[in-house]
């Protein structure tokens, strides 16, 4: 299945990677690899992850305290936001 991204997702991920790269480049790489792997799982089985509200699902990363919200589209999924578990729940909610 195809994966599309909201334009602001790049900014979300860049901030997270800068943070982890300051701690350790290996940690940044590990975050990136886990994020891509989890997105791949969501794209392969879009209904697998928990619905958070009508039309949106949440996929949690295992090793890192982050998750992403996505919508199921006819051709695949659209990742809307990547955010920390402690981030206010309204962050990224307006993204379609």
N, C-alpha and C positions, 0 to 999 in steps of 0.2 A: 504494500500500500504506500501511497505517496504521503510525504510529510510537508506541510506548509507552516510558515512561521509568521506570527504578527511581527511587524517591523521593530517593535520595542524589545522583543526577546533578545536581540543581539546586545542591546545595552544592558539588560538584566544579567546575561551570562558574562559579559565583559567585566562588569563590576565584581561578580563572584570570583572570576578567574584572577583578577588583579589581587583580590584579598588573599586567596590561597597561594598564589605565586609569591607573594611577599613572605609567607611562612615557609614555603618550600615549592620549588618548581614541580617536584614529583607529586605533591598534594594537588596542585592545579591540574596536572595531567590526569590524576586519578579521578578528580571531580568530573572533568570533561569526558573521560571514558565511561564513567557510570551514567552520566546524563545521556550521552548518545545511546548507550545500551538500553536504558529505560525507555527512551523515546522509540527505539526500534521495537521493543516489546509492545508498547502501546499501539504502534502502527500496525503490527502484526495481529494483534487481538484487541481492537479498540474498546470493546465492552468489558475488558478484564478489570479495569480500575474503577474505583468508587465514584459514583455520581455525587457532585457537591451541590448542584442546583440544575434546573432544567437546561439541558444541552451542554453541560460542562462536566468533565471528569477530572479527578486529581490522581496523579501518580507520584508516589513518594520515592525518593532515592533511599537506598538502604544504608549506605555508609555516611552520608552527609545529611544535615538537617534542612534539606531543601525538597521542594516538590514543584511540579508544573501542572498547570491547568490546560486542558485541551478540549476541543470540540471534535465530534465525529462528523466528517464530511463525506459526501458520496464517493470521492476518490481516495480518501484516506483520513488523516487527522490534521488539525491546525493547532499548533502549540501557541497558547495565548500569553502566558506569563510563566517565568521561573522565579520562585520566591522562597525566602527562608520560612520555616515553620512558624517563627515568632512574628513574622511580618503581619501587619494589620490585614484581616481577611478582605477588606475592600480594595487592597492594592491590586491593580490589574483587572478588576471586575468589569470595567467599562470596555475592555478590549474585545473585539469581535474577531 
